[in-house]
Amino acid sequence: MVRLEDQYFNINRILLIAIGLWPYEQTKFARFQFIFFCANLMALIIFQFTVLLTSKCTPDVIITVLSFMLLNIIVKIQYISFGINIKVIKQLLVQIRNIYGKLKDENEIAIAEKYNYKAKCYTTILTMIAVCSLFILIISQTWMDICDVVLRINTSRSHNLMIMTEYFVDQEKYYYFILLHINVTVSIAIFSVMAMGTMFLTFFQYSYGMFRIASYRIEHSLDMDTLKSNMKNVNLVSKKIICAIVIQRQAMNLPKFLVNKFELMMFCQVIIGVTTLSLNMFQAFQIASFGNDIIEVVPHLIYVFAITLYMFVSCYIGQELTDHSKEVFLAAYNIQWYLNPVRIQKLILFLLQRGITDFNVTIGRLFIPSFECFAMLIKTSMTYFTVIHSTR
């Protein structure tokens, strides 16, 4: 029998199995994957940090090292946090199964399928973007060697890694081994972020679906003629509205519970993400200004694009959460609640009072994911970029 989790989260399941973090596949091999990936991510952080210990720490060296090392630290924090809270992920999957598995109305099932389809589309698109970015990143590091092979150029040239590292070996001699390790680790980082990020996105999509189902139940709760003071009709309508209130509460609790468990990780991502975005914008500007090899600017542009996209998607998710929660308020406001018996009016007024204030989640009591927050983060990054540039 196919589990609802496997049916609705099939793409997420494949991505999380690939990085050893699918809650229902915690085998010995999955634990080995987790340890191997953590070791690789940590190793690259260490080999970058050693540059600061073995080289003269000029501002240029510090900025160059931190522009990528901080990205790696973000991934490391997220990967470990996800692994530690894997039981929380399983618990959320069970909650969604219990909620969506009990739907009987065809229209409500159609709403669930609609948001399931949207979640799969978003996951597929973001995964394709990640694969394309990784391909461009690898090609930008190896295109000269590829040209040498294709054109059969037999001249030797020095190799320069686009990431400053110190492996305590002859980097020219072991260039391809170092390059292989960097590319493997970068691939792990990109797919880990994509797998975990799209899983969070999917959870929020199902939360939106629950808000939409609550709105649907409210909109269709007064289809029958309740004005005849028929107690049976009043009880049926009251039951429908109570069910709508219950599923609205579940829709609010799911994102709150998720953010509460990963709040520290998300807060670190915001702080480090803004800093890394500023550093990579500065690095890209510096390389372009001094007329260096244009290929050298490609990794920094990819990092800027990836961080900006991640920030936008995160803030978009928060904005959509607020907008979908408002739909419940509008549904309750637009029905003719004031013409119904007092018992039903009290239930509707309860929904209206709850919907007066916008529902949202807060990260570190400072950041509320929304379009306004996204604009603030980009503005802050640009401010830091300007400060760094003015001091150089």
N, C-alpha and C positions, 0 to 999 in steps of 0.2 A: 504493500500500500504506500502510495506517495504522500509524504507529509506535506501539509499546507506550507510549511517553511521552505521546503524544496521546490514546491510549485510556484510560489509567489516570489521567492528570493533566489531563483535558479542562477541568474547571472552573478548576483552577489556571492552565492555559494561557491561558484567556480573561482571567482577572484580571491575569496578568503581561503579556500582550500590551497590555492597556489602559494599563499604566504603563511600557511599553517595556522590560520586563526578562525576557521569555521567551527562554531561551538559543538556541532554534532559529529565532528571528525577529529577529536583530540586523541589521536593514536600516538604511538611512540615515534613514528615518522614525523607527525605534525609537531611534536615537541622538539625533535631534532631540527626541523625547519626553523622553529622559533629561536633556538639557541644559535644556529648557524647564521641566520639573518641578523640577530642582535650582535653577534661577534663581528660580522662584516661591517655593520654600521659603526660600531664602536672603534674598530681598527682604523677605518678611514678618518674618523674624528681624531684619533691619537696621532696618526701619521701627518695630519694637518697641523695639529697643535705643536708637534715637535719642531715645526718650522720656526715657531716663535721662540723656541728654546735654543735652537742651533744657529739661527740667523740674527742679524742685527735688526731689532724691532723698530724699523722706520714706520711712519704712518702709512706709506704705500704698501709695505709688506703686511701690516696688521689689517688694513682694509681688504687687501686681496685674499688673505687667508680667511677672514671672518665672513666675507661675502658668500662663500660656499659652506664653510664649516657650520655656520648658524643654521643653514638649511638642513644639513645633516642632523644637527641636534634636534630640530623640530620633528623630523621623521622618527628619530630615536625615541623621543618622548611619547609621540603618538603611538608608535608600535608597542612599546612596553606598557603604556596605559591601556591600550586595547587588549593586550594579552592578560594583564592583571584582572581586568573587568570582563573577561570573556563569559563568566557566568551571568553577568548583567545583560550582555547581549542575548544570551539564551533565554533569560527571563523575559526580555522585551519581545522576543520572537514568540514565546508562549502566550504572552498577553495579546498580541495581534492575532494569533491563531484562535484564541478563545473568543475574541470580539468578532472577527470576520467569519469564523466558522459557524457562528450562530445566526447569521443573516439568512432570512427566509424570503423577504420581499424581493421580487425580481429586479425592481428599480434600484434597490439598495445594493444588490449584488452587482448590477451594472456600474454603479458608482465606484464600488470597490475595484472592479476590473479596470475601469478608466484610470484610476490613480495607480494601479499596478502597472498598466501599460506606460503611463508617463514616467514612472520610476525606472522601468526597463529602458525606455528611450534615453533618458538623461544619463543612465549608467553606461549605455552603449556609446553615446556621443563623447562623454568624458573619457572613456577608456580609449577610444580611437584618437582623441587629442593627445592623450598620454603616450600612446604608441608612436604617433607621428613625431612628437617632441623628442622622444628618446632616439628615434631613428635619425633625426636631424642632428641631435647632439653627438651621436656616435660618428656620423659621417663627417661632421665638422672637425673631428679630431683625427680622422684617418684618411681624409680625401687626398692628401699629398702622397701618402703611401699607395693608395689605389691608383692615382695617376702614374706613379712610377712603374707600377706593374703593367697597367694598360698600355702606356707609351713606351715601356721597356727602357726607361731611363736608368742608367747604371751609375749614377752619381750619388755620393754619400752626402747626407745633410744631418745637421744636429736636430734632435727631437726635443720639443718643448711641451711639457704637459700644461693643459689649460687650468689645472688645479695645482696649487703649490702644496707639495708634500715632501716629507723627508722620511725615506724608508731605510736610511743608513746603509744603502748599497749604491753601486754605480748606476745612476739612473739612465745613462746612455746605453749601458750594456744590458740592463734588465728592463728597458723601456717597455717592451711589449707585455711583459709579465705585470708590470705596474699598471699599464694601460688597461689590461684585462681585469685586474682587481678593481680599478676605479669604475670601469664600465659595468661590471657585475654588480658592484655596490650601488651605483646610481640607478641601475635597472631595478634592483630590489627596493630602493627608496621610492622611485616613481610608482611602481605597481603597488607598494604597500600603502602609500598615501591615497592612490586611486581606489583601492579595494576598501579601505576603511572610510574614506570620505564618501564614497557612493553608498556605503551601508548606512551612514548617518542620514544621507539625503533620502534614502528609501524609507527609513523610519519616519521621517518628517512627512513624506508623501502619504503614508498611511494615516498619519495624524490629520492631514488635510482631508483625507477621505472620510474620516470619522466626523469632522466638523460638517462636511457636506451632507453626510447621512443624517446628522442631527438637524440640520436646516430642512432637509427633505421631510423628515418626520413632523417637524413643526408646521411646515407649509401645508401638509396633507392631514393634519390632525383634526381640522374643523370642516372636513368635507361633508360630514353628516349634519343634519339639522339639529343643532343642540339648543336652539332657542325655544323648543317646545317643553322644556323642563322635564324631559324624559330622563329619569335617573340612570337608566341603563346606558343611554347615549353619553351622558355626562361622565359616567365611570369609564367608558371606553376612551373618550377623548382625554380624560385625566391620565389614564394609563399610557396613552401614546406620548403625551407631553412629558410624563415622568421618564419614559424610556429615552426620549430625546435629551433630557437633562442628564441622565446617566451616561449616555454615550458622549455628550459634550464634556462632562467631567473626565471621562477616560481619555478623550482627545487632548485635554489640557494636562493631564497627569503624565502622559507618555513623554512629551518633549521635556517637561520639567524634570522628570526622573532621569532621563538621558543626560541632560545638561548638568544636573547635579552630580552625577557620577563622573563626568568627564570635565568638570568646570576648571580644575587646575590645569589640565592639559590644554584646554581651549584658551585659557588666559595666557599661558606661556606662548602659545601659537600666535596670539595677537601681538604681544610685545615683541617677540623675536621676529615675527613676520614683517612688522613695520620697519624694524631696524635693518633686516636683510634686504628688503625692497629698496631702501635708501642707499645702501652700500652697493648693490648691483646696478642701480641707476647711475651712481657716481662712476663705477668702473666702466660701464658702457660709454658714458660721456667722455671719460678720460681717453679711452682707446680710440674713439672716433675723432676726438679733438687733435690728438697727436699723430693721426694718420697712420696708425699701425695696421698690421694685416687685418682686413675686415673680418676674417674668419675668427679672430680672437674675440670679437664682440658678440658672436653668435651665442655662446653659452650664457652670457650675462643677460642678453635679450630674452632667451628662453626662461631663465630664472625669473626675470621681471614679469614676463607673461604668465608664468605658472603661479607666482605668488598673487598677482592681481586677479587672475581667474579664480583662485581658491578663495580669496577675500570676497570677491563678488558673489560667488555661488553661496558662500556661507551667509552673507548678508541678505541675499535673495531668499534663502530658505527662511530666515527670520522674518523678513517682510511678508512673505506668503503666509506664514503662520498667523501673523496679526490680521492680515486681510481675510483669511478663511474664518478666523474666530469672529470677525465682524459680521460675516454672513448669517451666523446664528442670531445675532442681535437684530439684524435687518429682517430676517424671516419672522421673528417674534413680533417685531414692530409693525410689520405690514399686514398681519392677519387682523381680523376684526375682533380682537380680544375683549374690547370694552363692551361688546354687545352680548357677551356670553355670561353664563352664571358665575357668581362670585368665586366659587371653588376653582374654576378654570382661570379666572382673572388673576388670582393669587399666584398660580403657577407661571403664567405668562409674565407677570410683573417681576417674579423672581429671576426669570431669564433676562428681562430688560435691565434690571439692576446690575446683574453680573456683566452685561455687555456694555455698560456705560464707559468703563475704563478699558483701554486697549489691553489685550492679552499678549504678553511677550515673555521671552526668557532673557535672563541677565547673566552675563559672564563676568565674574569677579566684581559684581556690583558696580561696574563701570561701563561695560559695553552691552548695548542692546542691539543684536543683529537686525539691521534694516538698511535701506538705501541711504538714509542719513548717516548711519554709522560707517558705511562704505566710503562715502564722500569725506568723512572726517579722517578715516585711516589714510586715504590717498593724500589728503591735504597735509596730514602730519608727516607722511613719508617724503613729500615734496619739500616740506620745511626742513627736515633733517638733511635732505640732499643739498639744499641751498646752503645750509650751515657748513656741511663738510666741504662743499665746493669753495665757499668763501674763505675757508681757513687754509686752502692749498695754494 
